[in-house]
Amino acid sequence: MHSSRYPNAAGVLGVLAFSTALNVVAQPPHPSAKAHPDFEGAWSSATAIPLERPARLKDKPYYTPEEAAQLQEKARGPDDDPLSRLETGSVMLPSLRTSIITDPPNGLLPSLTPLAAAAKRDRLERLHNPAAATDMGLQDRCLLFPTSVPPMIPYRYNSNYQIVQTDDAVVVQSEMIHDARVIRLDRRSHLPSNIRQWLGDSLGHWEGATLVVDTTNFNDAGGFYGDAGGMYGWDRNMHVVERFSLIDANTILYRFEVEDPTAYTQPWKGELTMRRASSPPFEYACHEGNQDLPNILKLSASQR
């Protein structure tokens, strides 16, 4: 509009602009994921530290730096049995722990309850002598892998994750078996108890610079007893609390607490570190060309 025709136009526009600026300044800042530590990106939890402390180490919770260096060199040795080799890298740092489990102090999983112990024996029997696909491990059936279930325990390989962080949720996608776990930040109460999920129902909140995640509502799923190389067991009563904290820009300290009174005789805790990876995980196309199930079942049937 031309100022000669509308002599007050410039003044009116100036007032509107000033008013708009005031309104923008007066608005409370929109909460942003960037106000909290940035976990976005690719991460690896590969380690040579086992879940449970080896018997030869007994009450030794930490390696010396020299012992850790020797262990890492041995883990990279060309003569190691590939089936018993753990992924390596900066595998012992910074904790130098001899086990992922920190409590009980002996670094071992607590004893199973009698009911859980019986379930484990039955599970192992069916795993070793499967008569149907449902007797096979969850990972063999491409349903679930323990690296994605809280607590996220590293496996022998592919312990890789992609984390996406927003104001409302943190999504942790595991490489095996391409599960996307959604940690809700915009909800304070868990799902109704009749709703059960493979990965449970995860709710997160911030305590300072630490992301605290509370997970319940697991399904029964036959438990993980004996699956995936001796993974720990769980049932629908499992309750897990996880804490994600940045040690530095490239290292997450991951701590967890597990309580499952129908599976374990006492709660247990652990911690490990996740290191930033240079590239995102590859797609783990579990069912693509997967002949494991029919071949294992054929072999099992031929031996009966």
Backbone as CSV, one residue per row, in Angstrom:
resi,resn,N_x,N_y,N_z,CA_x,CA_y,CA_z,C_x,C_y,C_z
1,MET,0.847,-1.184,0.000,0.000,0.000,0.000,0.879,1.228,0.000
2,HIS,0.474,2.240,-0.758,1.283,3.440,-0.921,1.023,4.402,0.228
3,SER,2.074,5.019,0.742,1.950,5.880,1.925,1.145,7.139,1.654
4,SER,1.106,7.630,0.362,0.329,8.835,0.072,-1.159,8.569,0.158
5,ARG,-1.573,7.373,-0.132,-2.994,7.043,-0.062,-3.380,6.640,1.352
6,TYR,-2.451,6.013,2.080,-2.733,5.560,3.443,-1.650,6.122,4.366
7,PRO,-1.823,7.389,4.772,-0.779,8.076,5.520,-0.459,7.403,6.846
8,ASN,-1.374,6.654,7.441,-1.105,6.038,8.742,-0.672,4.573,8.626
9,ALA,-0.522,4.109,7.388,-0.231,2.683,7.185,1.079,2.282,7.837
10,ALA,2.118,3.099,7.658,3.424,2.751,8.216,3.351,2.646,9.731
11,GLY,2.607,3.561,10.338,2.493,3.529,11.791,1.736,2.310,12.269
12,VAL,0.641,1.987,11.541,-0.142,0.823,11.922,0.689,-0.450,11.801
13,LEU,1.434,-0.596,10.682,2.273,-1.768,10.489,3.365,-1.857,11.544
14,GLY,3.901,-0.719,11.925,4.927,-0.713,12.960,4.397,-1.195,14.283
15,VAL,3.172,-0.744,14.652,2.559,-1.174,15.902,2.296,-2.670,15.875
16,LEU,1.773,-3.169,14.729,1.492,-4.594,14.602,2.767,-5.427,14.740
17,ALA,3.832,-4.948,14.095,5.090,-5.686,14.159,5.624,-5.720,15.576
18,PHE,5.557,-4.573,16.270,6.046,-4.509,17.647,5.211,-5.391,18.560
19,SER,3.856,-5.360,18.332,2.968,-6.176,19.136,3.239,-7.660,18.935
20,THR,3.472,-8.049,17.663,3.778,-9.442,17.362,5.074,-9.875,18.013
21,ALA,6.084,-8.997,17.973,7.367,-9.314,18.586,7.221,-9.520,20.081
22,LEU,6.437,-8.633,20.725,6.204,-8.778,22.159,5.523,-10.104,22.480
23,ASN,4.542,-10.461,21.628,3.807,-11.700,21.845,4.724,-12.914,21.739
24,VAL,5.634,-12.887,20.757,6.569,-13.986,20.590,7.502,-14.081,21.779
25,VAL,8.007,-12.938,22.242,8.922,-12.936,23.369,8.226,-13.418,24.628
26,ALA,6.940,-13.073,24.772,6.216,-13.404,25.988,5.855,-14.881,26.086
27,GLN,5.848,-15.603,24.949,5.483,-17.012,24.976,6.559,-17.837,25.677
28,PRO,6.166,-18.797,26.518,7.176,-19.660,27.144,7.845,-20.516,26.087
29,PRO,9.139,-20.755,26.225,9.842,-21.553,25.206,9.246,-22.947,25.101
30,HIS,9.137,-23.426,23.865,8.614,-24.773,23.645,9.623,-25.785,24.134
31,PRO,9.207,-26.740,24.960,10.174,-27.719,25.450,10.795,-28.489,24.293
32,SER,12.078,-28.693,24.357,12.788,-29.328,23.253,13.661,-30.451,23.772
33,ALA,13.802,-31.480,22.940,14.684,-32.584,23.314,16.111,-32.088,23.504
34,LYS,16.460,-30.957,22.835,17.810,-30.436,22.931,18.087,-29.835,24.294
35,ALA,17.043,-29.621,25.101,17.245,-29.122,26.456,17.827,-30.207,27.349
36,HIS,17.831,-31.441,26.879,18.358,-32.568,27.625,19.564,-33.144,26.882
37,PRO,20.314,-34.016,27.516,21.433,-34.651,26.816,20.986,-35.290,25.504
38,ASP,21.841,-35.221,24.520,21.510,-35.690,23.175,22.009,-37.124,22.987
39,PHE,21.066,-38.065,22.994,21.407,-39.471,22.799,21.246,-39.899,21.339
40,GLU,20.842,-38.980,20.472,20.576,-39.363,19.088,21.832,-39.910,18.418
41,GLY,21.598,-40.874,17.538,22.692,-41.410,16.749,22.823,-42.906,16.881
42,ALA,23.924,-43.432,16.369,24.197,-44.868,16.385,25.125,-45.196,17.544
43,TRP,24.845,-46.331,18.206,25.605,-46.722,19.392,25.885,-48.223,19.365
44,SER,26.952,-48.623,20.058,27.291,-50.033,20.189,27.579,-50.346,21.651
45,SER,27.055,-51.481,22.113,27.351,-51.933,23.476,28.271,-53.154,23.466
46,ALA,28.941,-53.389,22.331,29.843,-54.541,22.206,30.893,-54.510,23.311
47,THR,31.126,-55.642,23.934,32.060,-55.707,25.053,32.562,-57.120,25.250
48,ALA,33.733,-57.231,25.871,34.247,-58.533,26.270,33.938,-58.815,27.726
49,ILE,33.206,-57.919,28.373,32.806,-58.130,29.762,31.547,-59.000,29.756
50,PRO,31.578,-60.157,30.399,30.404,-61.043,30.395,29.322,-60.537,31.332
51,LEU,28.116,-61.070,31.154,27.030,-60.701,32.056,27.372,-61.110,33.484
52,GLU,27.836,-62.349,33.668,28.184,-62.847,34.992,29.700,-62.972,35.152
53,ARG,30.174,-62.766,36.363,31.604,-62.820,36.632,32.108,-64.257,36.536
54,PRO,33.209,-64.490,35.815,33.785,-65.836,35.728,34.172,-66.352,37.114
55,ALA,34.010,-67.649,37.301,34.255,-68.259,38.615,35.682,-68.042,39.089
56,ARG,36.646,-67.999,38.167,38.039,-67.847,38.568,38.330,-66.479,39.173
57,LEU,37.434,-65.503,38.933,37.658,-64.150,39.448,36.981,-63.926,40.797
58,LYS,36.067,-64.793,41.155,35.390,-64.784,42.445,35.003,-63.374,42.891
59,ASP,35.680,-62.859,43.927,35.301,-61.574,44.519,36.076,-60.403,43.926
60,LYS,36.545,-60.549,42.700,37.328,-59.495,42.050,36.412,-58.702,41.113
61,PRO,35.895,-57.542,41.547,34.936,-56.805,40.716,35.565,-56.031,39.563
62,TYR,36.888,-55.747,39.645,37.536,-54.940,38.612,38.845,-55.591,38.161
63,TYR,39.150,-55.401,36.863,40.459,-55.738,36.354,41.419,-54.585,36.622
64,THR,42.689,-54.885,36.681,43.685,-53.818,36.635,43.802,-53.380,35.173
65,PRO,44.302,-52.181,34.912,44.479,-51.764,33.506,45.321,-52.748,32.702
66,GLU,46.331,-53.339,33.343,47.194,-54.295,32.649,46.417,-55.564,32.304
67,GLU,45.608,-56.050,33.241,44.805,-57.246,32.993,43.785,-56.996,31.885
68,ALA,43.187,-55.807,31.895,42.203,-55.476,30.862,42.857,-55.443,29.488
69,ALA,44.057,-54.877,29.414,44.767,-54.807,28.134,45.081,-56.210,27.617
70,GLN,45.492,-57.102,28.515,45.797,-58.474,28.114,44.541,-59.195,27.628
71,LEU,43.424,-58.971,28.326,42.172,-59.612,27.937,41.714,-59.132,26.571
72,GLN,41.832,-57.841,26.308,41.426,-57.312,25.013,42.294,-57.885,23.899
73,GLU,43.591,-58.007,24.159,44.486,-58.562,23.144,44.136,-60.019,22.867
74,LYS,43.827,-60.778,23.922,43.452,-62.176,23.753,42.139,-62.300,23.003
75,ALA,41.178,-61.407,23.314,39.872,-61.470,22.655,39.990,-61.224,21.162
76,ARG,41.049,-60.505,20.741,41.236,-60.226,19.320,42.118,-61.262,18.642
77,GLY,42.559,-62.254,19.401,43.484,-63.241,18.860,42.888,-64.056,17.728
78,PRO,43.690,-64.432,16.733,43.170,-65.167,15.569,42.813,-66.611,15.875
79,ASP,43.305,-67.147,16.984,43.074,-68.554,17.278,41.881,-68.792,18.184
80,ASP,41.197,-67.723,18.571,40.043,-67.899,19.451,38.922,-68.630,18.724
81,ASP,38.182,-69.406,19.469,37.010,-70.065,18.925,35.964,-68.991,18.591
82,PRO,35.568,-68.849,17.325,34.609,-67.793,16.961,33.302,-67.883,17.741
83,LEU,32.900,-69.092,18.127,31.631,-69.244,18.833,31.699,-68.743,20.263
84,SER,32.898,-68.640,20.820,33.021,-68.176,22.190,33.581,-66.760,22.266
85,ARG,33.839,-66.156,21.131,34.444,-64.824,21.105,33.363,-63.754,21.224
86,LEU,33.621,-62.782,22.058,32.717,-61.646,22.178,33.202,-60.521,21.292
87,GLU,32.295,-59.660,20.884,32.696,-58.492,20.128,33.661,-57.670,20.957
88,THR,34.592,-57.033,20.276,35.581,-56.235,20.987,35.630,-54.831,20.425
89,GLY,36.443,-54.035,21.023,36.597,-52.637,20.653,37.233,-51.982,21.859
90,SER,36.715,-50.856,22.322,37.146,-50.293,23.599,36.349,-51.012,24.674
91,VAL,36.613,-52.292,24.796,35.666,-53.179,25.454,35.654,-53.100,26.964
92,MET,36.751,-52.664,27.588,36.820,-52.693,29.039,36.665,-51.303,29.656
93,LEU,36.703,-50.284,28.842,36.739,-48.927,29.375,35.359,-48.321,29.411
94,PRO,35.096,-47.413,30.368,36.029,-46.963,31.400,35.944,-47.757,32.697
95,SER,35.071,-48.758,32.789,34.771,-49.340,34.098,35.798,-50.360,34.572
96,LEU,36.381,-51.142,33.627,37.281,-52.246,33.967,36.583,-53.317,34.801
97,ARG,35.275,-53.415,34.708,34.530,-54.398,35.492,34.770,-55.810,34.967
98,THR,34.633,-56.768,35.867,34.773,-58.168,35.478,33.427,-58.795,35.131
99,SER,32.336,-58.083,35.372,30.999,-58.559,35.006,30.091,-57.370,34.816
100,ILE,29.083,-57.536,33.970,28.072,-56.496,33.805,27.240,-56.383,35.077
101,ILE,26.971,-57.511,35.717,26.197,-57.500,36.957,27.017,-56.864,38.073
102,THR,26.440,-55.880,38.730,27.097,-55.188,39.839,26.514,-55.583,41.190
103,ASP,25.309,-56.094,41.214,24.650,-56.533,42.440,23.726,-57.701,42.081
104,PRO,23.855,-58.857,42.726,24.642,-59.176,43.916,26.147,-58.938,43.731
105,PRO,26.835,-58.679,44.867,28.263,-58.339,44.811,29.139,-59.407,44.177
106,ASN,28.672,-60.664,44.144,29.473,-61.721,43.522,29.426,-61.689,42.003
107,GLY,28.637,-60.765,41.438,28.584,-60.628,39.994,27.822,-61.721,39.280
108,LEU,26.988,-62.443,40.003,26.227,-63.549,39.422,24.732,-63.267,39.486
109,LEU,23.997,-63.843,38.551,22.547,-63.748,38.620,22.039,-64.410,39.897
110,PRO,20.998,-63.865,40.502,20.424,-64.536,41.672,19.847,-65.894,41.283
111,SER,19.656,-66.729,42.266,19.044,-68.029,42.019,17.624,-67.857,41.506
112,LEU,17.208,-68.777,40.650,15.828,-68.778,40.190,14.919,-69.338,41.282
113,THR,13.682,-68.930,41.266,12.700,-69.539,42.164,12.450,-70.970,41.703
114,PRO,11.932,-71.834,42.549,11.663,-73.219,42.118,10.786,-73.292,40.877
115,LEU,9.775,-72.442,40.794,8.887,-72.453,39.632,9.639,-72.055,38.373
116,ALA,10.471,-71.025,38.478,11.233,-70.577,37.313,12.286,-71.604,36.923
117,ALA,12.897,-72.244,37.902,13.906,-73.262,37.597,13.283,-74.424,36.825
118,ALA,12.070,-74.808,37.211,11.373,-75.874,36.489,11.048,-75.425,35.071
119,ALA,10.638,-74.159,34.920,10.335,-73.643,33.589,11.586,-73.617,32.721
120,LYS,12.733,-73.301,33.315,13.977,-73.284,32.554,14.344,-74.683,32.081
121,ARG,14.225,-75.689,32.967,14.535,-77.068,32.571,13.648,-77.517,31.414
122,ASP,12.378,-77.181,31.499,11.440,-77.554,30.430,11.793,-76.827,29.139
123,ARG,12.186,-75.558,29.264,12.520,-74.762,28.076,13.751,-75.335,27.382
124,LEU,14.772,-75.648,28.163,15.995,-76.194,27.588,15.746,-77.534,26.907
125,GLU,14.909,-78.347,27.502,14.588,-79.643,26.906,13.928,-79.458,25.548
126,ARG,12.991,-78.515,25.476,12.303,-78.296,24.194,13.226,-77.645,23.166
127,LEU,14.159,-76.803,23.632,15.114,-76.191,22.706,16.045,-77.241,22.106
128,HIS,16.450,-78.187,22.899,17.383,-79.208,22.436,16.694,-80.313,21.639
129,ASN,15.402,-80.488,21.851,14.660,-81.523,21.136,13.329,-80.958,20.628
130,PRO,13.378,-80.019,19.708,12.148,-79.360,19.264,11.269,-80.279,18.428
131,ALA,9.979,-80.258,18.726,9.014,-81.033,17.941,8.157,-80.123,17.085
132,ALA,8.199,-78.835,17.377,7.391,-77.865,16.626,8.120,-76.518,16.644
133,ALA,7.698,-75.629,15.747,8.347,-74.320,15.674,8.266,-73.571,16.991
134,THR,7.180,-73.768,17.730,7.010,-73.057,19.000,7.976,-73.545,20.075
135,ASP,8.660,-74.646,19.839,9.680,-75.117,20.781,11.012,-74.422,20.552
136,MET,11.148,-73.767,19.424,12.403,-73.115,19.080,12.546,-71.797,19.820
137,GLY,13.787,-71.277,19.828,14.041,-70.005,20.469,13.351,-68.853,19.762
138,LEU,13.070,-67.814,20.506,12.393,-66.661,19.916,13.225,-66.030,18.810
139,GLN,14.562,-66.055,18.959,15.408,-65.467,17.931,15.419,-66.339,16.683
140,ASP,15.331,-67.678,16.846,15.292,-68.566,15.681,14.004,-68.374,14.894
141,ARG,12.965,-67.973,15.594,11.676,-67.731,14.940,11.544,-66.287,14.461
142,CYS,12.626,-65.509,14.622,12.648,-64.107,14.184,11.555,-63.282,14.857
143,LEU,11.295,-63.585,16.112,10.290,-62.840,16.864,10.906,-61.765,17.748
144,LEU,12.019,-62.073,18.360,12.588,-61.157,19.342,14.000,-61.593,19.678
145,PHE,14.841,-60.615,19.977,16.202,-60.910,20.409,16.458,-60.183,21.720
146,PRO,17.198,-60.789,22.643,17.342,-60.182,23.964,18.072,-58.843,23.987
147,THR,18.788,-58.492,22.920,19.454,-57.188,22.901,18.457,-56.039,22.913
148,SER,17.211,-56.308,22.506,16.220,-55.232,22.438,15.329,-55.170,23.664
149,VAL,15.323,-56.234,24.487,14.447,-56.296,25.649,15.142,-55.660,26.845
150,PRO,14.493,-54.753,27.552,15.135,-54.221,28.751,15.219,-55.283,29.838
151,PRO,16.390,-55.408,30.507,17.625,-54.656,30.260,18.321,-55.141,28.993
152,MET,18.915,-54.206,28.249,19.483,-54.498,26.942,20.903,-55.058,27.120
153,ILE,20.979,-56.384,27.222,22.253,-57.061,27.449,22.948,-57.297,26.110
154,PRO,24.242,-56.978,25.981,24.945,-57.224,24.713,24.960,-58.703,24.362
155,TYR,24.995,-58.974,23.055,25.113,-60.341,22.569,26.531,-60.545,22.040
156,ARG,26.776,-61.680,21.395,28.116,-61.969,20.885,28.467,-61.135,19.659
157,TYR,27.479,-60.613,18.984,27.723,-59.781,17.807,26.494,-58.922,17.558
158,ASN,26.668,-57.886,16.738,25.570,-57.002,16.331,24.839,-56.348,17.512
159,SER,25.558,-55.969,18.542,24.937,-55.280,19.676,24.895,-53.788,19.369
160,ASN,24.139,-53.452,18.329,24.117,-52.089,17.810,22.716,-51.495,17.880
161,TYR,22.674,-50.166,18.041,21.409,-49.471,18.241,21.399,-48.151,17.475
162,GLN,20.207,-47.723,17.124,19.990,-46.388,16.576,18.977,-45.711,17.492
163,ILE,19.340,-44.553,18.041,18.458,-43.836,18.958,17.940,-42.576,18.292
164,VAL,16.632,-42.395,18.349,15.974,-41.182,17.857,15.283,-40.535,19.050
165,GLN,15.519,-39.253,19.249,15.037,-38.557,20.438,14.162,-37.362,20.053
166,THR,12.950,-37.309,20.606,12.052,-36.185,20.390,11.574,-35.668,21.733
167,ASP,10.686,-34.678,21.694,10.124,-34.159,22.942,9.210,-35.166,23.620
168,ASP,8.572,-36.030,22.833,7.557,-36.941,23.367,8.041,-38.364,23.587
169,ALA,9.149,-38.736,22.962,9.578,-40.130,23.038,11.051,-40.271,22.707
170,VAL,11.619,-41.355,23.169,12.952,-41.791,22.746,12.768,-43.176,22.139
171,VAL,13.181,-43.344,20.894,13.034,-44.617,20.203,14.400,-45.284,20.107
172,VAL,14.482,-46.519,20.582,15.725,-47.288,20.523,15.507,-48.450,19.570
173,GLN,16.105,-48.356,18.398,15.977,-49.438,17.420,17.217,-50.318,17.508
174,SER,17.010,-51.592,17.789,18.129,-52.529,17.887,18.363,-53.197,16.539
175,GLU,19.613,-53.514,16.270,19.918,-54.175,14.996,19.289,-55.564,14.948
176,MET,19.301,-56.281,16.081,18.732,-57.633,16.132,17.547,-57.653,17.091
177,ILE,16.301,-58.005,16.673,15.999,-58.284,15.277,15.123,-57.128,14.765
178,HIS,15.769,-56.033,14.446,15.139,-54.806,13.941,13.908,-54.370,14.744
179,ASP,13.999,-54.483,16.070,12.898,-54.027,16.923,13.057,-52.559,17.239
180,ALA,11.952,-51.829,17.233,11.952,-50.420,17.619,11.207,-50.286,18.937
181,ARG,11.935,-49.994,19.967,11.364,-49.842,21.296,11.057,-48.375,21.548
182,VAL,9.810,-48.055,21.851,9.381,-46.669,22.053,9.290,-46.391,23.554
183,ILE,10.087,-45.441,24.018,10.056,-45.002,25.414,9.254,-43.704,25.458
184,ARG,8.069,-43.754,26.037,7.178,-42.596,26.044,7.574,-41.614,27.131
185,LEU,7.707,-40.355,26.745,8.003,-39.280,27.691,6.764,-38.449,28.018
186,ASP,5.670,-38.693,27.294,4.464,-37.875,27.441,3.358,-38.616,28.189
187,ARG,3.698,-39.722,28.850,2.710,-40.480,29.593,3.301,-40.871,30.934
188,ARG,2.495,-40.779,31.993,2.991,-41.028,33.345,2.506,-42.346,33.949
189,SER,1.515,-42.968,33.357,1.008,-44.225,33.898,1.132,-45.317,32.845
190,HIS,1.381,-46.546,33.317,1.551,-47.675,32.411,0.214,-48.106,31.807
191,LEU,0.303,-48.886,30.756,-0.882,-49.431,30.111,-1.644,-50.326,31.091
192,PRO,-2.933,-50.576,30.848,-3.678,-51.503,31.706,-2.970,-52.852,31.787
193,SER,-3.111,-53.529,32.902,-2.364,-54.762,33.145,-2.717,-55.885,32.178
194,ASN,-3.850,-55.783,31.493,-4.218,-56.842,30.542,-3.560,-56.639,29.173
195,ILE,-2.856,-55.544,28.993,-2.146,-55.300,27.738,-0.682,-55.663,27.943
196,ARG,-0.215,-56.694,27.237,1.134,-57.213,27.395,1.892,-57.118,26.073
197,GLN,3.184,-56.784,26.147,3.969,-56.575,24.939,5.323,-57.280,25.054
198,TRP,5.867,-57.651,23.899,7.171,-58.307,23.874,8.216,-57.481,24.599
199,LEU,8.252,-56.188,24.336,9.273,-55.319,24.909,8.799,-54.597,26.159
200,GLY,7.588,-54.917,26.608,7.036,-54.232,27.765,6.554,-52.838,27.415
201,ASP,6.097,-52.121,28.421,5.627,-50.740,28.263,6.620,-49.833,28.971
202,SER,7.346,-49.015,28.210,8.426,-48.194,28.756,8.016,-46.733,28.868
203,LEU,8.122,-46.200,30.081,7.846,-44.785,30.349,9.130,-44.125,30.824
204,GLY,9.436,-42.964,30.264,10.667,-42.275,30.621,10.414,-40.909,31.231
205,HIS,11.338,-40.470,32.063,11.329,-39.108,32.584,12.762,-38.701,32.877
206,TRP,12.969,-37.397,32.993,14.313,-36.881,33.208,14.540,-36.590,34.686
207,GLU,15.664,-37.048,35.191,16.137,-36.668,36.518,17.468,-35.980,36.306
208,GLY,17.400,-34.649,36.173,18.594,-33.899,35.808,19.036,-34.278,34.413
209,ALA,20.275,-34.731,34.271,20.816,-35.104,32.961,20.667,-36.584,32.666
210,THR,19.905,-37.298,33.510,19.742,-38.742,33.340,18.332,-39.079,32.880
211,LEU,18.240,-39.899,31.845,16.955,-40.411,31.394,16.652,-41.680,32.179
212,VAL,15.561,-41.663,32.945,15.157,-42.809,33.751,13.966,-43.466,33.070
213,VAL,14.050,-44.761,32.837,13.012,-45.497,32.098,12.469,-46.621,32.977
214,ASP,11.159,-46.637,33.138,10.477,-47.655,33.938,9.667,-48.541,32.994
215,THR,9.910,-49.859,33.031,9.247,-50.774,32.093,8.542,-51.901,32.828
216,THR,7.268,-52.085,32.506,6.451,-53.189,33.023,5.645,-53.754,31.851
217,ASN,4.605,-54.526,32.148,3.669,-55.036,31.136,4.314,-55.968,30.110
218,PHE,5.306,-56.746,30.552,5.868,-57.765,29.666,4.838,-58.884,29.473
219,ASN,4.996,-59.606,28.365,4.134,-60.779,28.199,4.846,-62.015,28.744
220,ASP,4.164,-63.148,28.762,4.790,-64.366,29.279,5.781,-64.938,28.267
221,ALA,5.339,-65.158,27.080,6.201,-65.552,25.959,7.051,-66.777,26.230
222,GLY,6.679,-67.571,27.232,7.473,-68.750,27.533,8.798,-68.419,28.191
223,GLY,9.051,-67.138,28.428,10.316,-66.745,29.042,11.470,-66.863,28.080
224,PHE,12.608,-66.300,28.465,13.819,-66.424,27.664,14.703,-67.546,28.174
225,TYR,14.178,-68.427,29.011,15.005,-69.444,29.638,15.736,-70.280,28.602
226,GLY,17.052,-70.092,28.539,17.868,-70.867,27.613,17.941,-70.302,26.216
227,ASP,17.136,-69.313,25.875,17.172,-68.747,24.528,18.417,-67.885,24.337
228,ALA,18.828,-67.753,23.098,19.894,-66.823,22.711,21.147,-67.006,23.554
229,GLY,21.627,-68.229,23.612,22.880,-68.470,24.294,22.815,-68.353,25.801
230,GLY,21.708,-68.767,26.397,21.629,-68.769,27.849,21.151,-67.470,28.442
231,MET,20.337,-66.742,27.707,19.816,-65.474,28.214,19.024,-65.701,29.495
232,TYR,19.015,-64.703,30.359,18.256,-64.773,31.616,16.770,-64.961,31.333
233,GLY,16.028,-65.361,32.338,14.596,-65.577,32.168,13.770,-64.398,32.627
234,TRP,12.557,-64.344,32.135,11.618,-63.339,32.611,10.211,-63.862,32.440
235,ASP,9.282,-63.202,33.146,7.874,-63.476,32.935,7.118,-62.160,33.044
236,ARG,5.809,-62.221,33.083,4.998,-60.997,33.041,5.168,-60.112,34.269
237,ASN,5.806,-60.625,35.319,5.988,-59.827,36.534,7.302,-59.055,36.560
238,MET,8.089,-59.143,35.502,9.363,-58.442,35.491,9.152,-56.934,35.484
239,HIS,9.970,-56.239,36.262,9.952,-54.778,36.348,11.391,-54.315,36.205
240,VAL,11.652,-53.433,35.226,13.012,-52.979,34.945,13.072,-51.453,35.017
241,VAL,14.078,-50.942,35.699,14.354,-49.507,35.728,15.734,-49.298,35.115
242,GLU,15.797,-48.459,34.075,17.059,-48.175,33.388,17.416,-46.705,33.545
243,ARG,18.721,-46.426,33.520,19.209,-45.051,33.590,20.254,-44.836,32.502
244,PHE,19.987,-43.856,31.630,20.898,-43.490,30.550,21.543,-42.153,30.905
245,SER,22.861,-42.112,30.972,23.579,-40.871,31.271,24.760,-40.748,30.320
246,LEU,25.059,-39.519,29.900,26.226,-39.294,29.050,27.461,-39.084,29.916
247,ILE,28.466,-39.936,29.726,29.762,-39.701,30.361,30.510,-38.626,29.598
248,ASP,30.442,-38.705,28.289,30.961,-37.672,27.396,30.141,-37.748,26.117
249,ALA,30.491,-36.966,25.115,29.680,-36.888,23.899,29.583,-38.218,23.169
250,ASN,30.511,-39.131,23.426,30.547,-40.388,22.679,30.347,-41.622,23.545
251,THR,29.936,-41.443,24.810,29.803,-42.581,25.714,28.558,-42.449,26.582
252,ILE,27.698,-43.468,26.547,26.530,-43.539,27.427,26.822,-44.526,28.548
253,LEU,26.579,-44.097,29.780,26.588,-45.021,30.902,25.174,-45.559,31.041
254,TYR,25.036,-46.876,30.901,23.733,-47.537,30.946,23.663,-48.394,32.201
255,ARG,22.768,-48.028,33.124,22.594,-48.780,34.370,21.165,-49.314,34.432
256,PHE,20.993,-50.459,35.080,19.654,-51.049,35.137,19.455,-51.819,36.427
257,GLU,18.185,-51.959,36.789,17.778,-52.748,37.951,16.628,-53.650,37.510
258,VAL,16.692,-54.919,37.884,15.681,-55.899,37.494,15.043,-56.485,38.749
259,GLU,13.729,-56.482,38.752,12.984,-57.110,39.850,11.916,-58.007,39.246
260,ASP,11.941,-59.268,39.611,10.954,-60.223,39.117,10.795,-61.303,40.177
261,PRO,9.925,-61.093,41.154,9.846,-61.998,42.308,9.407,-63.413,41.980
262,THR,8.768,-63.625,40.830,8.373,-64.977,40.468,9.442,-65.701,39.653
263,ALA,10.502,-64.967,39.267,11.598,-65.582,38.520,12.884,-65.642,39.339
264,TYR,13.181,-64.599,40.091,14.429,-64.533,40.838,14.168,-64.410,42.333
265,THR,15.116,-64.933,43.117,14.973,-64.886,44.567,15.328,-63.525,45.138
266,GLN,15.916,-62.635,44.322,16.201,-61.269,44.753,16.407,-60.400,43.520
267,PRO,16.279,-59.078,43.660,16.548,-58.191,42.523,18.032,-58.242,42.146
268,TRP,18.334,-57.763,40.923,19.730,-57.679,40.511,19.955,-56.429,39.664
269,LYS,21.207,-55.968,39.643,21.557,-54.721,38.962,22.774,-54.938,38.067
270,GLY,22.948,-54.012,37.128,24.114,-54.078,36.264,24.383,-52.752,35.597
271,GLU,25.513,-52.669,34.953,25.846,-51.466,34.190,26.845,-51.810,33.093
272,LEU,26.814,-51.006,32.045,27.753,-51.135,30.942,27.815,-49.792,30.232
273,THR,28.681,-49.681,29.266,28.772,-48.450,28.486,28.418,-48.736,27.034
274,MET,27.846,-47.728,26.389,27.547,-47.776,24.969,28.377,-46.694,24.298
275,ARG,29.032,-47.047,23.204,29.899,-46.097,22.522,29.293,-45.672,21.191
276,ARG,29.479,-44.396,20.865,28.924,-43.869,19.622,29.585,-44.551,18.433
277,ALA,28.769,-44.972,17.483,29.270,-45.653,16.284,29.335,-44.671,15.118
278,SER,30.176,-44.977,14.157,30.386,-44.071,13.029,29.304,-44.187,11.974
279,SER,28.510,-45.267,11.996,27.467,-45.443,10.996,26.290,-46.173,11.629
280,PRO,25.083,-45.992,11.098,23.904,-46.654,11.666,23.933,-48.152,11.425
281,PRO,23.151,-48.914,12.196,23.133,-50.378,12.014,22.615,-50.770,10.644
282,PHE,23.072,-51.906,10.176,22.536,-52.481,8.942,21.160,-53.079,9.218
283,GLU,20.380,-53.225,8.165,19.104,-53.912,8.307,19.355,-55.381,8.622
284,TYR,18.686,-55.892,9.630,18.808,-57.306,9.978,17.563,-58.004,9.449
285,ALA,17.670,-58.503,8.217,16.529,-59.141,7.563,16.446,-60.586,8.016
286,CYS,15.886,-60.813,9.186,15.956,-62.119,9.835,15.281,-63.217,9.023
287,HIS,14.150,-62.933,8.420,13.402,-63.973,7.707,13.896,-64.179,6.278
288,GLU,14.740,-63.310,5.801,15.155,-63.381,4.406,16.058,-64.592,4.181
289,GLY,15.564,-65.574,3.483,16.341,-66.775,3.204,16.586,-67.631,4.440
290,ASN,15.785,-67.451,5.470,16.000,-68.179,6.720,15.489,-69.618,6.587
291,GLN,16.409,-70.555,6.611,16.049,-71.970,6.510,16.253,-72.703,7.838
292,ASP,16.571,-71.951,8.891,16.888,-72.584,10.175,15.741,-73.432,10.704
293,LEU,14.563,-72.845,10.762,13.450,-73.562,11.373,13.159,-74.892,10.693
294,PRO,12.904,-74.920,9.390,12.593,-76.227,8.772,13.748,-77.206,8.857
295,ASN,14.994,-76.725,8.720,16.132,-77.647,8.749,16.358,-78.232,10.138
296,ILE,16.246,-77.382,11.173,16.438,-77.875,12.544,15.333,-78.860,12.918
297,LEU,14.107,-78.552,12.516,12.994,-79.450,12.832,13.136,-80.778,12.092
298,LYS,13.606,-80.736,10.858,13.825,-81.986,10.096,14.903,-82.834,10.776
299,LEU,15.984,-82.170,11.207,17.071,-82.882,11.860,16.593,-83.478,13.178
300,SER,15.836,-82.694,13.937,15.330,-83.178,15.225,14.410,-84.378,15.020
301,ALA,13.558,-84.314,14.001,12.622,-85.409,13.735,13.371,-86.672,13.326
302,SER,14.471,-86.517,12.569,15.222,-87.676,12.099,15.964,-88.381,13.231
303,GLN,16.187,-87.648,14.340,16.932,-88.218,15.459,16.032,-88.820,16.525
304,ARG,14.727,-88.664,16.352,13.798,-89.213,17.332,13.421,-90.662,16.971
